Amino acid sequence: MRPQRLLDIATEKCTLGCPILDDLLGGGVPCGSVTEFAGESGVGKTQLCLQLALCAMLPPSRGGLSAASLYIHSEFPFPLPRLRHLSFHFPSPFPSPLDHVLVRGVHTADELLAILDRLGDLLSRPPSGVPVKLIVIDSIAALFRSDFDNNSVDLKRRSSLFFMIAGKLKEHAARFGPAVVVTNQAVDVVATEDQSSRLRVGNYASLRTSGRDVCPALGLSWANCVNTRLFLSRSEQRPPKAVDLGDSTSEGTYTGKVRRIQVVFAPHLPESSCEYVILRRAY
Ligand SMILES: Nc1ncnc2c1ncn2[C@@H]1O[C@H](COP(=O)(O)OP(=O)(O)OP(=O)(O)O)[C@@H](O)[C@H]1O
């Protein structure tokens, strides 16, 4: 294959339901690989995942995948009222959109691995006949918060679970072509005297949110398990004046905190970022 042909291979993408975010991601979240949304609590990871689950149902002509999704959650309860609320404002091609979001809770990494082992059946023979082309794991970090101590045996066991989980996800992504999205927490970076010893992963030497230096949780082993890492952050302050949302109505301004999404690394995207806001209403 000539290098030029690589540019012609179009990867299917799933819209995020927002033209600015889609623009940043070159059309949306790519199918066939693992995309991570990392960021502090409340920054909007779940919001984007719920939005994606609804957008996956849209036909390709509207940026979707004409598909159902599997939403694996490790934080309880699953935000069903929020998904229902979002679905009211969502122009679904299906009469009951919530029937096409398959939800499964997991409590441990071993339980997740067992589900991923059996996932081939669901992906090859979806129960409703609608293909499942989006898999969300919200959140991977929650599964590793406890049960593991900071000793060499546990760290080795933890890394080995990362590689097994990522291996399964990539196997399904390559075989059945779904977009795989995982969410990850951000943890504070402890200041050291020698800043040069700080490990740099991807495009940015440091990442900040709410005025703190942070990095995605789970360390270097997990960073090597995802194909694309997107970092979501909140600014510490509200904008000095209302942000114009480009809407001519009186509601077309926003005075809350502005959030930012940065491409930390991705095989198909340059270093780039954009700002976003989360509104109560459909926009
Ligand atoms: N029911 C809702 N309706 C509208 N906006 C909501 C609702 N619930 C949360 N939000 C807004 O969405 C923002 C992002 O919340 P979200 O749960 O997506 O964050 P998160 O990054 O997934 O957090 P966590 O890591 O704790 O799960 C919240 O700060 C809040 O402003």
The ligand as a Gaussian input file, in Angstrom:
#p B3LYP/6-31G(d) Opt

LIG

0 1
 N      -29.429000      16.107000      34.987000
 C      -28.616000      17.055000      34.494000
 N      -29.082000      17.981000      33.646000
 C      -28.274000      18.925000      33.148000
 N      -26.973000      19.034000      33.450000
 C      -26.465000      18.166000      34.296000
 C      -27.253000      17.136000      34.877000
 N      -26.455000      16.418000      35.675000
 C      -25.219000      17.001000      35.591000
 N      -25.265000      18.048000      34.789000
 C      -24.159000      18.957000      34.438000
 O      -23.191000      18.230000      33.751000
 C      -21.907000      18.500000      34.325000
 C      -21.015000      17.339000      34.069000
 O      -21.446000      16.214000      34.793000
 P      -20.925000      14.756000      34.418000
 O      -21.642000      13.787000      35.319000
 O      -21.041000      14.554000      32.960000
 O      -19.397000      14.845000      34.823000
 P      -18.325000      13.685000      34.892000
 O      -17.095000      14.265000      34.328000
 O      -18.843000      12.438000      34.261000
 O      -18.185000      13.465000      36.452000
 P      -17.841000      12.111000      37.275000
 O      -16.413000      11.809000      36.983000
 O      -18.076000      12.508000      38.699000
 O      -18.786000      11.055000      36.788000
 C      -22.188000      18.795000      35.778000
 O      -21.207000      19.629000      36.333000
 C      -23.504000      19.541000      35.672000
 O      -23.234000      20.909000      35.403000

